[in-house]
Amino acid sequence: MSALAPTPSASSTAQAALAALTRAGLRAAEDAKRSDTYMVVAENGKVLHISPQEFLHGRKEQPSPPNAKTSD
């Protein structure tokens, strides 16, 4: 018999994916800010060109997911 590692629950997997997407968005905003370019994002089915500052401001207004790590 082989020992199987416990599989993460769907909820924790979804939370990990959401956290990874959040980190990716923040990194993209940092890169756009450094290169002085706009970001292309989709919100409510519409494609928008927004400044990285606007993107970051919008993220601060949204509540953090439970158990999310912050970099403060």
C-alpha positions as CSV (number, residue, x, y, z in Angstrom):
1,M,0.0,0.0,0.0
2,S,1.2,3.5,-0.7
3,A,0.6,6.5,1.5
4,L,-1.5,9.1,-0.2
5,A,-1.1,12.8,0.6
6,P,-4.3,14.4,1.7
7,T,-5.9,16.4,-1.1
8,P,-6.8,20.0,-0.3
9,S,-10.5,20.8,-0.1
10,A,-12.1,22.6,-3.0
11,S,-12.5,25.7,-0.8
12,S,-8.9,25.9,0.1
13,T,-7.8,25.3,-3.5
14,A,-10.1,28.1,-4.6
15,Q,-8.8,30.4,-1.9
16,A,-5.2,29.6,-3.0
17,A,-6.1,30.4,-6.6
18,L,-7.7,33.7,-5.7
19,A,-4.7,34.7,-3.7
20,A,-2.4,33.8,-6.6
21,L,-4.5,35.9,-9.0
22,T,-4.4,38.8,-6.6
23,R,-0.6,38.6,-6.3
24,A,-0.3,38.5,-10.1
25,G,-2.5,41.5,-10.4
26,L,-0.5,43.5,-7.9
27,R,2.8,42.5,-9.7
28,A,1.2,43.6,-13.1
29,A,0.3,46.9,-11.5
30,E,3.8,47.4,-10.2
31,D,5.3,46.6,-13.7
32,A,2.8,49.0,-15.4
33,K,3.6,51.7,-12.9
34,R,7.4,51.3,-13.5
35,S,7.0,51.4,-17.2
36,D,4.4,54.3,-17.1
37,T,1.8,52.3,-19.0
38,Y,-1.9,51.6,-18.6
39,M,-3.3,48.2,-17.6
40,V,-5.9,46.3,-19.7
41,V,-8.5,44.7,-17.5
42,A,-11.9,43.2,-17.9
43,E,-14.7,44.3,-15.5
44,N,-18.3,43.2,-15.9
45,G,-17.6,41.9,-19.4
46,K,-16.0,45.2,-20.6
47,V,-12.3,45.7,-21.5
48,L,-10.9,48.8,-19.8
49,H,-7.6,50.6,-20.0
50,I,-6.8,52.0,-16.5
51,S,-3.8,53.4,-14.8
52,P,-2.0,51.2,-12.3
53,Q,-2.8,53.7,-9.6
54,E,-6.5,53.4,-10.4
55,F,-6.2,49.6,-10.3
56,L,-4.4,49.6,-6.9
57,H,-7.0,52.0,-5.5
58,G,-9.8,49.8,-6.7
59,R,-8.2,46.8,-5.0
60,K,-7.9,48.6,-1.7
61,E,-11.7,49.3,-1.7
62,Q,-12.5,45.6,-2.0
63,P,-12.6,43.4,1.1
64,S,-9.7,40.9,1.4
65,P,-10.7,37.3,1.1
66,P,-10.6,35.3,4.4
67,N,-7.2,34.1,5.4
68,A,-5.5,36.3,2.9
69,K,-2.0,37.4,3.7
70,T,-1.3,41.1,3.4
71,S,2.1,42.7,2.8
72,D,1.7,45.6,5.2
